[in-house]
């Protein structure tokens, strides 16, 4: 290894100082929504016995069709 490549290898191994990053936005608002549509059934089986089937809409009272809205401010 030549002297110049040895110096380059040492300089590459030294961590650079971290500088604080200024945020691009100082204020942000997000608003939106989405429609859920699902028909999900879940079943967890053990090693010896079959598990219980759970129908999310029937057993947990979740609607198959629903609209969910969101609002975010930062």
JOVENFEN-V393801 format. One record per backbone hydrogen bond with DSSP energy under -0.5 kcal/mol. CO is the residue of the C=O (numbers start at 0). NH is the residue of the N-H. If there is no record, write none. Layout:
# JOVENFEN-V393801
CO,NH ; CO,NH
This chain:
# JOVENFEN-V393801
1,5 ; 2,6 ; 3,7 ; 4,8 ; 5,9 ; 6,10 ; 7,11 ; 8,12 ; 9,13 ; 10,13 ; 19,21 ; 27,73 ; 29,71 ; 31,69 ; 33,35 ; 33,67 ; 35,65 ; 39,55 ; 41,53 ; 42,44 ; 48,45 ; 51,43 ; 52,54 ; 53,41 ; 53,55 ; 54,58 ; 54,59 ; 55,59 ; 55,61 ; 63,37 ; 65,35 ; 67,33 ; 69,31 ; 71,29
